[in-house]
């Protein structure tokens, strides 16, 4: 098994002061951290669990867990990195739950003036939403650890070393998980009429 790695250099002094204030439970410091990092954490959760009905709940759970964990956080990593680790752990736990649910959202398009143009956009967005849903349906059939490693590396673009740190795994194990997740997803997608062309283009 490989060696676990840390993400990026330690925080700068200003962030360390903010961390210290959070460790003391200062409300303003906590609000600053959450306001600053909520968009990133929410996007990360949405990527990992898919178009889920539960992202907002998972975001709240992440920050509640962070409040409880701040007294033990010594600033060995950036706050965003630390929050991401908590979010990934919570997302993994949720993915193992039998009640995990997907949803498909179609953006509201009432502001588009031309009816034909609106119809074309709706159709395009529906097709895109269906493809996204199908991708996550197939990802749901893949082991959680492999799925999360694949999403963090391929969808989010994190280097393997960062994925390993976020997931609390070794670099070697993470590389293996990404490889097998990619292989399983492409195999499943190649048999799906909505994704067959995408799978063909994505196959090395």
N, CA and C atoms as a LAMMPS dump frame, in Angstrom:
ITEM: TIMESTEP
0
ITEM: NUMBER OF ATOMS
612
ITEM: BOX BOUNDS ff ff ff
-5.0000000000000000e+02 5.0000000000000000e+02
-5.0000000000000000e+02 5.0000000000000000e+02
-5.0000000000000000e+02 5.0000000000000000e+02
ITEM: ATOMS id mol type element x y z
1 1 1 N 0.852 -1.202 0
2 1 2 C 0 0 0
3 1 3 C 0.877 1.237 0
4 2 1 N 0.53 2.259 -0.799
5 2 2 C 1.342 3.454 -0.895
6 2 3 C 1.216 4.33 0.328
7 3 1 N 1.95 5.432 0.311
8 3 2 C 1.959 6.365 1.425
9 3 3 C 0.914 7.442 1.21
10 4 1 N 0.168 7.773 2.264
11 4 2 C -0.811 8.838 2.171
12 4 3 C -0.092 10.168 1.996
13 5 1 N -0.695 11.068 1.238
14 5 2 C -0.066 12.357 0.956
15 5 3 C -0.934 13.493 1.456
16 6 1 N -0.32 14.648 1.712
17 6 2 C -1.043 15.85 2.097
18 6 3 C -1.25 16.732 0.875
19 7 1 N -2.263 17.582 0.924
20 7 2 C -2.558 18.48 -0.186
21 7 3 C -1.925 19.836 0.041
22 8 1 N -1.055 20.256 -0.846
23 8 2 C -0.534 21.621 -0.893
24 8 3 C 0.175 22.017 0.408
25 9 1 N 0.899 23.146 0.375
26 9 2 C 1.586 23.63 1.583
27 9 3 C 0.584 24.029 2.667
28 10 1 N 1.041 24.147 3.914
29 10 2 C 0.136 24.562 4.994
30 10 3 C -0.427 25.952 4.726
31 11 1 N -1.505 26.326 5.411
32 11 2 C -2.116 27.645 5.207
33 11 3 C -1.168 28.78 5.597
34 12 1 N -1.472 29.978 5.09
35 12 2 C -0.661 31.136 5.463
36 12 3 C -1.094 31.643 6.838
37 13 1 N -0.32 32.573 7.43
38 13 2 C -0.635 33.034 8.794
39 13 3 C -2.046 33.591 8.946
40 14 1 N -2.542 34.322 7.936
41 14 2 C -3.889 34.894 8.049
42 14 3 C -4.939 33.792 8.17
43 15 1 N -4.777 32.736 7.379
44 15 2 C -5.737 31.642 7.465
45 15 3 C -5.589 30.89 8.777
46 16 1 N -4.371 30.783 9.267
47 16 2 C -4.162 30.134 10.561
48 16 3 C -4.865 30.907 11.674
49 17 1 N -4.852 32.257 11.588
50 17 2 C -5.579 33.061 12.572
51 17 3 C -7.081 32.795 12.479
52 18 1 N -7.592 32.667 11.254
53 18 2 C -9.009 32.374 11.066
54 18 3 C -9.34 30.992 11.625
55 19 1 N -8.468 30.031 11.385
56 19 2 C -8.678 28.678 11.915
57 19 3 C -8.713 28.705 13.435
58 20 1 N -7.797 29.461 14.016
59 20 2 C -7.755 29.543 15.479
60 20 3 C -9.048 30.131 16.022
61 21 1 N -9.572 31.148 15.343
62 21 2 C -10.841 31.74 15.776
63 21 3 C -11.985 30.717 15.659
64 22 1 N -11.962 29.925 14.594
65 22 2 C -12.98 28.887 14.426
66 22 3 C -12.847 27.816 15.506
67 23 1 N -11.62 27.507 15.865
68 23 2 C -11.402 26.511 16.916
69 23 3 C -11.969 26.982 18.25
70 24 1 N -11.989 28.302 18.451
71 24 2 C -12.583 28.867 19.668
72 24 3 C -14.094 28.987 19.548
73 25 1 N -14.619 28.684 18.36
74 25 2 C -16.062 28.731 18.17
75 25 3 C -16.604 30.114 17.9
76 26 1 N -15.763 31.033 17.419
77 26 2 C -16.23 32.392 17.166
78 26 3 C -17.165 32.403 15.951
79 27 1 N -18.346 32.912 16.162
80 27 2 C -19.399 32.84 15.143
81 27 3 C -19.002 33.543 13.844
82 28 1 N -18.42 34.736 13.95
83 28 2 C -18.073 35.484 12.749
84 28 3 C -17.036 34.737 11.913
85 29 1 N -16.062 34.126 12.567
86 29 2 C -15.037 33.37 11.854
87 29 3 C -15.646 32.161 11.154
88 30 1 N -16.543 31.469 11.836
89 30 2 C -17.205 30.308 11.235
90 30 3 C -18.031 30.732 10.027
91 31 1 N -18.758 31.846 10.156
92 31 2 C -19.565 32.329 9.034
93 31 3 C -18.684 32.709 7.853
94 32 1 N -17.522 33.299 8.126
95 32 2 C -16.598 33.659 7.055
96 32 3 C -16.131 32.426 6.3
97 33 1 N -15.769 31.388 7.046
98 33 2 C -15.312 30.15 6.424
99 33 3 C -16.419 29.53 5.578
100 34 1 N -17.591 29.442 6.129
101 34 2 C -18.682 28.767 5.425
102 34 3 C -19.138 29.572 4.214
103 35 1 N -19.229 30.892 4.343
104 35 2 C -19.627 31.721 3.207
105 35 3 C -18.605 31.624 2.08
106 36 1 N -17.336 31.605 2.442
107 36 2 C -16.268 31.554 1.447
108 36 3 C -16.239 30.225 0.707
109 37 1 N -16.432 29.132 1.435
110 37 2 C -16.183 27.807 0.859
111 37 3 C -17.441 27.018 0.501
112 38 1 N -18.619 27.526 0.862
113 38 2 C -19.852 26.784 0.582
114 38 3 C -20.045 26.49 -0.899
115 39 1 N -19.821 27.451 -1.817
116 39 2 C -20.031 27.13 -3.245
117 39 3 C -19.155 25.979 -3.728
118 40 1 N -17.894 25.968 -3.324
119 40 2 C -17.001 24.882 -3.739
120 40 3 C -17.445 23.552 -3.159
121 41 1 N -17.759 23.526 -1.875
122 41 2 C -18.154 22.274 -1.231
123 41 3 C -19.461 21.753 -1.816
124 42 1 N -20.401 22.654 -2.087
125 42 2 C -21.676 22.238 -2.677
126 42 3 C -21.462 21.624 -4.054
127 43 1 N -20.601 22.262 -4.87
128 43 2 C -20.321 21.721 -6.194
129 43 3 C -19.639 20.359 -6.095
130 44 1 N -18.715 20.237 -5.154
131 44 2 C -18.021 18.96 -4.961
132 44 3 C -19.007 17.865 -4.587
133 45 1 N -19.903 18.154 -3.663
134 45 2 C -20.912 17.173 -3.256
135 45 3 C -21.808 16.794 -4.426
136 46 1 N -22.221 17.795 -5.216
137 46 2 C -23.084 17.52 -6.364
138 46 3 C -22.38 16.631 -7.377
139 47 1 N -21.091 16.832 -7.568
140 47 2 C -20.334 15.992 -8.49
141 47 3 C -20.25 14.556 -7.978
142 48 1 N -19.979 14.41 -6.701
143 48 2 C -19.758 13.07 -6.151
144 48 3 C -21.044 12.268 -6.08
145 49 1 N -22.119 12.867 -5.584
146 49 2 C -23.355 12.107 -5.422
147 49 3 C -24.247 12.16 -6.648
148 50 1 N -23.938 13.071 -7.595
149 50 2 C -24.769 13.192 -8.779
150 50 3 C -25.892 14.182 -8.562
151 51 1 N -26.79 14.307 -9.557
152 51 2 C -27.915 15.248 -9.444
153 51 3 C -28.901 14.755 -8.397
154 52 1 N -28.531 14.946 -7.145
155 52 2 C -29.267 14.346 -6.037
156 52 3 C -30.216 15.326 -5.378
157 53 1 N -31.253 14.784 -4.783
158 53 2 C -32.19 15.583 -4.015
159 53 3 C -31.587 16.031 -2.688
160 54 1 N -30.418 15.515 -2.356
161 54 2 C -29.916 15.647 -0.991
162 54 3 C -28.698 16.549 -0.864
163 55 1 N -28.284 17.229 -1.916
164 55 2 C -27.029 17.991 -1.863
165 55 3 C -27.069 19.059 -0.779
166 56 1 N -28.165 19.796 -0.667
167 56 2 C -28.244 20.843 0.351
168 56 3 C -28.148 20.252 1.747
169 57 1 N -28.808 19.111 1.969
170 57 2 C -28.713 18.453 3.272
171 57 3 C -27.286 17.996 3.554
172 58 1 N -26.617 17.475 2.513
173 58 2 C -25.237 17.023 2.682
174 58 3 C -24.311 18.2 2.962
175 59 1 N -24.579 19.341 2.333
176 59 2 C -23.788 20.536 2.594
177 59 3 C -23.931 20.968 4.05
178 60 1 N -25.157 20.967 4.531
179 60 2 C -25.395 21.339 5.926
180 60 3 C -24.717 20.344 6.865
181 61 1 N -24.814 19.049 6.534
182 61 2 C -24.178 18.028 7.359
183 61 3 C -22.667 18.213 7.401
184 62 1 N -22.089 18.583 6.258
185 62 2 C -20.649 18.826 6.188
186 62 3 C -20.237 19.952 7.125
187 63 1 N -20.965 21.051 7.103
188 63 2 C -20.581 22.182 7.935
189 63 3 C -20.862 21.929 9.419
190 64 1 N -21.905 21.191 9.721
191 64 2 C -22.142 20.814 11.122
192 64 3 C -20.997 19.946 11.63
193 65 1 N -20.564 18.995 10.786
194 65 2 C -19.434 18.146 11.156
195 65 3 C -18.163 18.972 11.315
196 66 1 N -17.986 19.975 10.46
197 66 2 C -16.796 20.826 10.548
198 66 3 C -16.782 21.618 11.85
199 67 1 N -17.934 22.143 12.254
200 67 2 C -18 22.884 13.517
201 67 3 C -17.542 22.002 14.668
202 68 1 N -18.01 20.755 14.67
203 68 2 C -17.619 19.835 15.728
204 68 3 C -16.159 19.432 15.677
205 69 1 N -15.592 19.455 14.463
206 69 2 C -14.21 18.989 14.29
207 69 3 C -13.188 20.113 14.381
208 70 1 N -13.615 21.364 14.301
209 70 2 C -12.66 22.475 14.305
210 70 3 C -11.722 22.476 15.521
211 71 1 N -12.204 22.146 16.729
212 71 2 C -11.275 22.15 17.868
213 71 3 C -10.088 21.199 17.692
214 72 1 N -10.23 20.195 16.832
215 72 2 C -9.142 19.236 16.61
216 72 3 C -8.317 19.568 15.357
217 73 1 N -8.722 20.599 14.626
218 73 2 C -8.047 20.954 13.384
219 73 3 C -6.89 21.901 13.692
220 74 1 N -5.686 21.515 13.313
221 74 2 C -4.493 22.286 13.647
222 74 3 C -3.946 23.081 12.467
223 75 1 N -4.665 23.127 11.356
224 75 2 C -4.196 23.896 10.218
225 75 3 C -3.137 23.203 9.405
226 76 1 N -3.12 21.872 9.445
227 76 2 C -2.133 21.12 8.672
228 76 3 C -2.436 21.14 7.179
229 77 1 N -3.6 21.605 6.798
230 77 2 C -3.982 21.758 5.393
231 77 3 C -4.84 23.016 5.272
232 78 1 N -5.065 23.462 4.047
233 78 2 C -5.952 24.605 3.842
234 78 3 C -7.37 24.244 4.287
235 79 1 N -8.103 25.255 4.732
236 79 2 C -9.471 25.016 5.202
237 79 3 C -10.311 24.367 4.109
238 80 1 N -10.184 24.836 2.872
239 80 2 C -10.984 24.269 1.788
240 80 3 C -10.667 22.789 1.598
241 81 1 N -9.399 22.458 1.676
242 81 2 C -9.001 21.053 1.55
243 81 3 C -9.578 20.215 2.683
244 82 1 N -9.511 20.764 3.882
245 82 2 C -10.028 20.059 5.057
246 82 3 C -11.539 19.863 4.95
247 83 1 N -12.258 20.9 4.525
248 83 2 C -13.698 20.772 4.33
249 83 3 C -14.019 19.766 3.23
250 84 1 N -13.204 19.758 2.173
251 84 2 C -13.425 18.805 1.083
252 84 3 C -13.288 17.372 1.579
253 85 1 N -12.32 17.117 2.446
254 85 2 C -12.161 15.768 3.001
255 85 3 C -13.396 15.35 3.781
256 86 1 N -13.914 16.286 4.587
257 86 2 C -15.135 15.986 5.348
258 86 3 C -16.293 15.726 4.397
259 87 1 N -16.421 16.562 3.368
260 87 2 C -17.513 16.411 2.408
261 87 3 C -17.433 15.084 1.67
262 88 1 N -16.24 14.693 1.265
263 88 2 C -16.078 13.419 0.551
264 88 3 C -16.46 12.25 1.456
265 89 1 N -16.06 12.309 2.718
266 89 2 C -16.416 11.234 3.647
267 89 3 C -17.934 11.141 3.82
268 90 1 N -18.583 12.286 3.978
269 90 2 C -20.038 12.301 4.155
270 90 3 C -20.739 11.828 2.885
271 91 1 N -20.232 12.243 1.733
272 91 2 C -20.825 11.807 0.465
273 91 3 C -20.685 10.295 0.294
274 92 1 N -19.535 9.752 0.657
275 92 2 C -19.347 8.307 0.555
276 92 3 C -20.336 7.567 1.442
277 93 1 N -20.534 8.075 2.651
278 93 2 C -21.495 7.436 3.553
279 93 3 C -22.896 7.474 2.946
280 94 1 N -23.224 8.6 2.319
281 94 2 C -24.568 8.718 1.737
282 94 3 C -24.735 7.789 0.542
283 95 1 N -23.693 7.658 -0.25
284 95 2 C -23.769 6.785 -1.421
285 95 3 C -23.968 5.324 -1.028
286 96 1 N -23.526 4.965 0.138
287 96 2 C -23.722 3.59 0.614
288 96 3 C -25.139 3.365 1.13
289 97 1 N -25.904 4.454 1.256
290 97 2 C -27.27 4.352 1.75
291 97 3 C -28.198 3.897 0.637
292 98 1 N -29.104 3.001 0.972
293 98 2 C -30.045 2.476 -0.033
294 98 3 C -31.05 3.526 -0.477
295 99 1 N -31.174 4.607 0.275
296 99 2 C -32.201 5.612 -0.044
297 99 3 C -31.659 6.745 -0.903
298 100 1 N -30.412 6.64 -1.34
299 100 2 C -29.851 7.686 -2.199
300 100 3 C -30.691 7.814 -3.466
301 101 1 N -31.059 9.06 -3.819
302 101 2 C -31.95 9.291 -4.958
303 101 3 C -31.341 10.297 -5.925
304 102 1 N -31.594 10.063 -7.2
305 102 2 C -31.167 11.005 -8.242
306 102 3 C -32.339 11.894 -8.631
307 103 1 N -32.007 13.022 -9.24
308 103 2 C -33.04 13.858 -9.837
309 103 3 C -32.48 14.43 -11.131
310 104 1 N -33.361 14.85 -11.991
311 104 2 C -32.954 15.519 -13.227
312 104 3 C -33.612 16.881 -13.242
313 105 1 N -32.797 17.927 -13.324
314 105 2 C -33.312 19.296 -13.373
315 105 3 C -33.183 19.85 -14.774
316 106 1 N -34.201 20.522 -15.248
317 106 2 C -34.152 21.234 -16.529
318 106 3 C -34.26 22.721 -16.218
319 107 1 N -33.286 23.527 -16.648
320 107 2 C -33.313 24.957 -16.334
321 107 3 C -34.59 25.632 -16.833
322 108 1 N -35.029 26.624 -16.069
323 108 2 C -36.196 27.401 -16.48
324 108 3 C -35.814 28.292 -17.66
325 109 1 N -36.672 28.316 -18.688
326 109 2 C -36.319 29.042 -19.914
327 109 3 C -37.383 30.066 -20.312
328 110 1 N -38.202 30.51 -19.363
329 110 2 C -39.305 31.39 -19.725
330 110 3 C -38.834 32.709 -20.332
331 111 1 N -37.607 33.115 -20.002
332 111 2 C -37.16 34.419 -20.47
333 111 3 C -36.771 34.414 -21.943
334 112 1 N -36.644 33.245 -22.561
335 112 2 C -36.335 33.192 -23.988
336 112 3 C -37.595 33.603 -24.76
337 113 1 N -37.464 34.572 -25.666
338 113 2 C -38.636 35.173 -26.305
339 113 3 C -39.216 34.297 -27.407
340 114 1 N -38.382 33.696 -28.219
341 114 2 C -38.856 32.951 -29.376
342 114 3 C -39.3 31.547 -28.978
343 115 1 N -40.554 31.187 -29.337
344 115 2 C -41.092 29.897 -28.907
345 115 3 C -40.335 28.73 -29.522
346 116 1 N -39.998 28.832 -30.81
347 116 2 C -39.261 27.742 -31.458
348 116 3 C -37.883 27.579 -30.837
349 117 1 N -37.238 28.708 -30.604
350 117 2 C -35.918 28.646 -29.967
351 117 3 C -36.036 28.041 -28.579
352 118 1 N -37.064 28.431 -27.833
353 118 2 C -37.282 27.896 -26.501
354 118 3 C -37.485 26.392 -26.562
355 119 1 N -38.262 25.934 -27.535
356 119 2 C -38.516 24.507 -27.685
357 119 3 C -37.225 23.742 -27.961
358 120 1 N -36.373 24.32 -28.833
359 120 2 C -35.1 23.652 -29.145
360 120 3 C -34.21 23.582 -27.917
361 121 1 N -34.188 24.665 -27.135
362 121 2 C -33.355 24.667 -25.933
363 121 3 C -33.872 23.668 -24.904
364 122 1 N -35.189 23.611 -24.744
365 122 2 C -35.769 22.649 -23.803
366 122 3 C -35.39 21.229 -24.203
367 123 1 N -35.528 20.92 -25.492
368 123 2 C -35.199 19.579 -25.973
369 123 3 C -33.724 19.266 -25.731
370 124 1 N -32.862 20.255 -26.034
371 124 2 C -31.428 20.05 -25.827
372 124 3 C -31.116 19.824 -24.352
373 125 1 N -31.725 20.638 -23.483
374 125 2 C -31.466 20.507 -22.052
375 125 3 C -31.999 19.194 -21.507
376 126 1 N -33.146 18.751 -22.022
377 126 2 C -33.687 17.467 -21.582
378 126 3 C -32.756 16.324 -21.97
379 127 1 N -32.255 16.367 -23.197
380 127 2 C -31.324 15.328 -23.645
381 127 3 C -30.071 15.322 -22.779
382 128 1 N -29.537 16.511 -22.509
383 128 2 C -28.338 16.602 -21.684
384 128 3 C -28.613 16.085 -20.276
385 129 1 N -29.774 16.448 -19.719
386 129 2 C -30.117 15.999 -18.377
387 129 3 C -30.283 14.49 -18.333
388 130 1 N -30.887 13.922 -19.371
389 130 2 C -31.048 12.465 -19.413
390 130 3 C -29.698 11.76 -19.473
391 131 1 N -28.772 12.318 -20.255
392 131 2 C -27.448 11.708 -20.346
393 131 3 C -26.722 11.77 -19.006
394 132 1 N -26.828 12.925 -18.335
395 132 2 C -26.211 13.05 -17.018
396 132 3 C -26.805 12.034 -16.05
397 133 1 N -28.132 11.915 -16.083
398 133 2 C -28.792 10.945 -15.207
399 133 3 C -28.306 9.535 -15.506
400 134 1 N -28.188 9.187 -16.782
401 134 2 C -27.759 7.833 -17.152
402 134 3 C -26.317 7.573 -16.704
403 135 1 N -25.455 8.594 -16.828
404 135 2 C -24.077 8.423 -16.365
405 135 3 C -24.061 8.076 -14.878
406 136 1 N -24.851 8.802 -14.107
407 136 2 C -24.859 8.553 -12.665
408 136 3 C -25.576 7.259 -12.305
409 137 1 N -26.535 6.845 -13.09
410 137 2 C -27.141 5.533 -12.866
411 137 3 C -26.073 4.454 -12.992
412 138 1 N -25.223 4.562 -14.007
413 138 2 C -24.159 3.576 -14.184
414 138 3 C -23.087 3.723 -13.104
415 139 1 N -22.803 4.947 -12.702
416 139 2 C -21.841 5.136 -11.613
417 139 3 C -22.353 4.526 -10.316
418 140 1 N -23.681 4.542 -10.122
419 140 2 C -24.25 3.944 -8.911
420 140 3 C -24.012 2.443 -8.841
421 141 1 N -23.745 1.828 -9.988
422 141 2 C -23.492 0.387 -10.017
423 141 3 C -22.022 0.055 -9.771
424 142 1 N -21.208 1.09 -9.638
425 142 2 C -19.775 0.909 -9.407
426 142 3 C -19.496 1.115 -7.921
427 143 1 N -18.544 0.411 -7.384
428 143 2 C -18.194 0.544 -5.975
429 143 3 C -17.95 1.983 -5.581
430 144 1 N -18.355 2.352 -4.37
431 144 2 C -18.305 3.744 -3.934
432 144 3 C -16.884 4.304 -3.99
433 145 1 N -15.905 3.575 -3.518
434 145 2 C -14.533 4.088 -3.495
435 145 3 C -14.019 4.329 -4.914
436 146 1 N -14.312 3.42 -5.82
437 146 2 C -13.893 3.593 -7.211
438 146 3 C -14.618 4.775 -7.837
439 147 1 N -15.9 4.854 -7.597
440 147 2 C -16.714 5.943 -8.149
441 147 3 C -16.194 7.301 -7.699
442 148 1 N -15.944 7.441 -6.405
443 148 2 C -15.505 8.726 -5.863
444 148 3 C -14.131 9.106 -6.416
445 149 1 N -13.222 8.157 -6.476
446 149 2 C -11.895 8.437 -7.031
447 149 3 C -11.998 8.885 -8.487
448 150 1 N -12.842 8.201 -9.252
449 150 2 C -13.025 8.532 -10.666
450 150 3 C -13.598 9.932 -10.822
451 151 1 N -14.627 10.26 -10.078
452 151 2 C -15.264 11.567 -10.193
453 151 3 C -14.305 12.683 -9.806
454 152 1 N -13.589 12.496 -8.703
455 152 2 C -12.668 13.541 -8.255
456 152 3 C -11.545 13.763 -9.266
457 153 1 N -11.075 12.678 -9.887
458 153 2 C -9.969 12.799 -10.832
459 153 3 C -10.448 13.238 -12.216
460 154 1 N -11.486 12.581 -12.742
461 154 2 C -11.909 12.822 -14.125
462 154 3 C -12.882 13.994 -14.23
463 155 1 N -13.895 14.036 -13.39
464 155 2 C -14.886 15.107 -13.459
465 155 3 C -14.384 16.41 -12.826
466 156 1 N -13.748 16.297 -11.658
467 156 2 C -13.287 17.484 -10.95
468 156 3 C -11.879 17.905 -11.343
469 157 1 N -11.108 17.006 -11.945
470 157 2 C -9.786 17.355 -12.433
471 157 3 C -8.687 17.397 -11.394
472 158 1 N -8.921 16.792 -10.217
473 158 2 C -7.875 16.761 -9.204
474 158 3 C -6.783 15.767 -9.6
475 159 1 N -5.509 16.116 -9.392
476 159 2 C -4.441 15.131 -9.605
477 159 3 C -4.631 13.919 -8.702
478 160 1 N -4.072 12.8 -9.119
479 160 2 C -4.227 11.558 -8.354
480 160 3 C -3.799 11.746 -6.904
481 161 1 N -2.701 12.478 -6.676
482 161 2 C -2.205 12.671 -5.311
483 161 3 C -3.228 13.404 -4.447
484 162 1 N -3.913 14.38 -5.03
485 162 2 C -4.936 15.112 -4.287
486 162 3 C -6.157 14.239 -4.027
487 163 1 N -6.532 13.451 -5.015
488 163 2 C -7.661 12.539 -4.832
489 163 3 C -7.364 11.574 -3.687
490 164 1 N -6.147 11.057 -3.665
491 164 2 C -5.755 10.13 -2.6
492 164 3 C -5.896 10.784 -1.233
493 165 1 N -5.45 12.046 -1.128
494 165 2 C -5.54 12.747 0.141
495 165 3 C -6.985 13.026 0.526
496 166 1 N -7.8 13.438 -0.437
497 166 2 C -9.205 13.725 -0.141
498 166 3 C -9.955 12.483 0.317
499 167 1 N -9.63 11.358 -0.292
500 167 2 C -10.338 10.111 0.03
501 167 3 C -9.68 9.324 1.143
502 168 1 N -8.528 9.781 1.636
503 168 2 C -7.841 9.059 2.694
504 168 3 C -7.306 7.725 2.229
505 169 1 N -6.786 7.694 1.013
506 169 2 C -6.284 6.442 0.442
507 169 3 C -4.849 6.638 -0.03
508 170 1 N -4.219 5.546 -0.427
509 170 2 C -2.877 5.638 -0.986
510 170 3 C -2.956 6.03 -2.461
511 171 1 N -1.856 6.545 -2.971
512 171 2 C -1.792 6.898 -4.381
513 171 3 C -1.97 5.658 -5.244
514 172 1 N -1.329 4.581 -4.847
515 172 2 C -1.434 3.336 -5.614
516 172 3 C -2.88 2.854 -5.689
517 173 1 N -3.561 2.834 -4.539
518 173 2 C -4.958 2.391 -4.516
519 173 3 C -5.841 3.323 -5.336
520 174 1 N -5.56 4.614 -5.267
521 174 2 C -6.366 5.59 -6.002
522 174 3 C -6.221 5.413 -7.501
523 175 1 N -5.005 5.204 -7.98
524 175 2 C -4.785 4.957 -9.404
525 175 3 C -5.583 3.733 -9.863
526 176 1 N -5.55 2.696 -9.056
527 176 2 C -6.271 1.473 -9.403
528 176 3 C -7.772 1.716 -9.444
529 177 1 N -8.281 2.468 -8.481
530 177 2 C -9.718 2.74 -8.432
531 177 3 C -10.171 3.533 -9.647
532 178 1 N -9.403 4.542 -10.03
533 178 2 C -9.754 5.344 -11.198
534 178 3 C -9.746 4.479 -12.459
535 179 1 N -8.736 3.645 -12.605
536 179 2 C -8.62 2.782 -13.782
537 179 3 C -9.823 1.857 -13.906
538 180 1 N -10.156 1.171 -12.829
539 180 2 C -11.245 0.194 -12.896
540 180 3 C -12.601 0.87 -13.003
541 181 1 N -12.774 2.026 -12.357
542 181 2 C -14.04 2.758 -12.487
543 181 3 C -14.254 3.209 -13.919
544 182 1 N -13.199 3.74 -14.548
545 182 2 C -13.31 4.166 -15.93
546 182 3 C -13.69 2.992 -16.826
547 183 1 N -13.036 1.873 -16.607
548 183 2 C -13.29 0.688 -17.429
549 183 3 C -14.718 0.193 -17.261
550 184 1 N -15.188 0.137 -16.019
551 184 2 C -16.55 -0.341 -15.764
552 184 3 C -17.586 0.62 -16.328
553 185 1 N -17.355 1.928 -16.151
554 185 2 C -18.328 2.91 -16.636
555 185 3 C -18.439 2.857 -18.157
556 186 1 N -17.312 2.817 -18.857
557 186 2 C -17.342 2.783 -20.317
558 186 3 C -17.991 1.499 -20.826
559 187 1 N -17.759 0.402 -20.135
560 187 2 C -18.372 -0.859 -20.536
561 187 3 C -19.894 -0.781 -20.412
562 188 1 N -20.357 -0.228 -19.298
563 188 2 C -21.799 -0.092 -19.095
564 188 3 C -22.395 0.922 -20.078
565 189 1 N -21.702 2.044 -20.248
566 189 2 C -22.212 3.096 -21.119
567 189 3 C -22.28 2.647 -22.572
568 190 1 N -21.366 1.774 -22.979
569 190 2 C -21.358 1.31 -24.372
570 190 3 C -22.61 0.523 -24.716
571 191 1 N -23.304 0.005 -23.704
572 191 2 C -24.541 -0.756 -23.934
573 191 3 C -25.788 0.093 -23.718
574 192 1 N -25.582 1.376 -23.417
575 192 2 C -26.694 2.29 -23.157
576 192 3 C -26.92 3.138 -24.408
577 193 1 N -28.098 3.074 -25.025
578 193 2 C -28.354 3.833 -26.263
579 193 3 C -28.068 5.322 -26.14
580 194 1 N -28.314 5.916 -24.97
581 194 2 C -28.085 7.341 -24.796
582 194 3 C -26.602 7.694 -24.681
583 195 1 N -25.777 6.724 -24.299
584 195 2 C -24.378 7.012 -24.007
585 195 3 C -23.398 6.279 -24.907
586 196 1 N -23.893 5.458 -25.801
587 196 2 C -23 4.614 -26.598
588 196 3 C -21.999 5.437 -27.396
589 197 1 N -22.459 6.517 -28.016
590 197 2 C -21.544 7.335 -28.812
591 197 3 C -20.493 7.992 -27.933
592 198 1 N -20.923 8.519 -26.782
593 198 2 C -19.975 9.126 -25.837
594 198 3 C -18.946 8.101 -25.38
595 199 1 N -19.397 6.876 -25.068
596 199 2 C -18.486 5.83 -24.618
597 199 3 C -17.485 5.482 -25.693
598 200 1 N -17.954 5.439 -26.936
599 200 2 C -17.062 5.103 -28.034
600 200 3 C -15.963 6.149 -28.182
601 201 1 N -16.324 7.423 -28.071
602 201 2 C -15.347 8.496 -28.208
603 201 3 C -14.393 8.545 -27.008
604 202 1 N -14.89 8.146 -25.826
605 202 2 C -14.08 8.221 -24.619
606 202 3 C -13.178 7.011 -24.442
607 203 1 N -13.437 5.94 -25.187
608 203 2 C -12.619 4.732 -25.032
609 203 3 C -11.238 4.965 -25.643
610 204 1 N -10.168 4.686 -24.862
611 204 2 C -8.813 4.903 -25.376
612 204 3 C -8.554 4.09 -26.628
